[in-house]
């Protein structure tokens, strides 16, 4: 049962709230790899999400829950990212970036059309939050 619930959660992450005309992810896989309630911060949890992009892969522009602080580390390849109205930036393996509650993540993509890329996004979020990503409408 736990495995089935986790599978449903993971399957819904990149597409929560998608309408028919909303852009879809391309060559992207999102997997919830870690989840743990914070014992000293009631109501908050850490949730680790592995994002894997194949060559040329991307996710549509999105937001995260208003309760979420995110710390992302590029594990492999290079990730092209833009948060809010900031500059589009390329982060290479070993580099990291943060997203504050309420930020808009307009660009999240593999910077390469020939090599894969991976990042680990660690969320500090309300424990009861189920939808971690909502594409722009």
DATA-V221429 format. One record per backbone hydrogen bond with DSSP energy under -1.0 kcal/mol. NH is the residue of the N-H (numbers start at 1). CO is the residue of the C=O. Records with the same first field share a line. If there is no record, write none. Layout:
NH: CO, CO
//
This chain:
5: 1
6: 2
7: 3
8: 4
9: 5
10: 6
11: 7
12: 8
13: 9
18: 15
22: 19
26: 58
29: 52
31: 50
33: 48
34: 48
36: 46
38: 44
41: 38
44: 41
45: 125
46: 36
47: 123
48: 34
49: 121
50: 31
51: 119
52: 29
53: 117
54: 27
56: 112
57: 54
58: 26
59: 108
62: 105
63: 134
68: 65
69: 124
70: 99
71: 122
72: 97
73: 120
74: 95
75: 118
76: 118
79: 91
80: 109
81: 89
82: 107
84: 104
86: 83
89: 81
91: 79
93: 77
94: 74
95: 92
97: 72
99: 70
103: 100
105: 62
106: 104
107: 82
109: 80
110: 57
111: 78
117: 53
118: 76
119: 51
120: 73
121: 49
122: 71
123: 47
124: 69
125: 45
127: 43
129: 126
134: 63
136: 61
//
